[in-house]
């Protein structure tokens, strides 16, 4: 299960994710990300992954999309820091 909470302020949109970023839950997150794209324009976007416990290849693809659109990702736990670091390497190599 993946829980997504979105907080909007005049200068920032913050996404807090909790649970497993896998399969259909990742696809639902991607759909929600695309539907709120226009609401983010001109604002900083932060994606908080502190409480994400698992990511599969579908979830990685969604995170890569978020990063490629300029989102700032917050992760301090070793597992998620490793996932984000590997995505940053992929992004630096052109996907």
C-alpha positions in Angstrom: 0.0 0.0 0.0 1.1 3.6 -0.7 -0.2 6.6 1.0 0.3 10.0 -0.7 -0.3 13.3 1.0 0.1 16.5 -1.0 0.5 19.9 0.7 0.2 23.1 -1.3 1.5 26.5 -0.2 2.0 29.5 -2.4 5.6 28.7 -3.1 5.8 24.9 -2.7 4.1 21.7 -3.3 5.2 18.9 -1.0 4.5 15.2 -1.6 4.8 12.9 1.4 4.9 9.2 0.5 4.4 6.3 2.9 4.6 2.6 2.2 5.5 0.6 -0.9 6.1 2.4 -4.1 5.5 -0.6 -6.3 3.3 -1.9 -9.1 -0.2 -0.5 -9.3 0.5 1.9 -6.4 3.4 3.4 -8.4 1.2 3.7 -11.5 -1.5 5.5 -9.4 1.2 7.9 -8.1 2.4 8.6 -11.7 -1.2 9.4 -12.7 -1.6 11.7 -9.8 1.7 13.4 -10.6 0.7 14.0 -14.2 -2.7 15.3 -13.2 -1.2 17.9 -10.8 1.6 19.0 -13.1 0.0 22.4 -14.0 -0.6 23.1 -10.2 3.2 22.8 -9.6 4.3 25.3 -12.3 6.4 28.1 -10.9 6.7 26.5 -7.4 9.3 24.4 -5.7 8.3 20.7 -5.5 9.6 18.5 -2.6 9.0 14.7 -2.6 9.5 13.2 0.9 10.5 9.5 0.8 11.3 9.2 4.5 8.6 6.5 5.1 8.8 4.6 1.8 9.8 1.0 2.6 10.1 -0.6 -0.8 10.5 0.5 -4.5 10.3 -1.6 -7.6 11.2 -0.8 -11.1 7.9 0.9 -11.8 8.4 3.1 -8.7 11.9 3.9 -9.8 10.6 5.0 -13.2 8.1 7.3 -11.4 10.8 8.8 -9.2 13.0 9.3 -12.2 10.2 11.3 -13.8 9.8 13.4 -10.7 13.5 14.1 -10.5 13.7 14.9 -14.2 11.0 17.6 -13.7 13.2 19.3 -11.1 11.7 17.9 -7.8 13.8 17.9 -4.7 13.8 14.5 -3.1 14.1 14.1 0.7 15.5 10.8 1.9 17.7 10.1 5.0 17.4 6.3 5.4 20.1 4.3 3.8 17.8 2.3 1.5 16.1 5.3 0.0 19.3 7.3 -0.2 20.7 4.4 -2.3 17.7 4.3 -4.5 17.8 8.1 -5.1 21.6 8.0 -5.7 21.2 5.2 -8.3 18.4 7.2 -10.1 20.6 10.3 -10.1 23.3 8.3 -11.8 20.8 7.1 -14.4 19.6 10.6 -14.9 23.1 11.9 -15.4 23.6 9.3 -18.1 20.6 10.4 -20.0 18.0 8.0 -18.5 
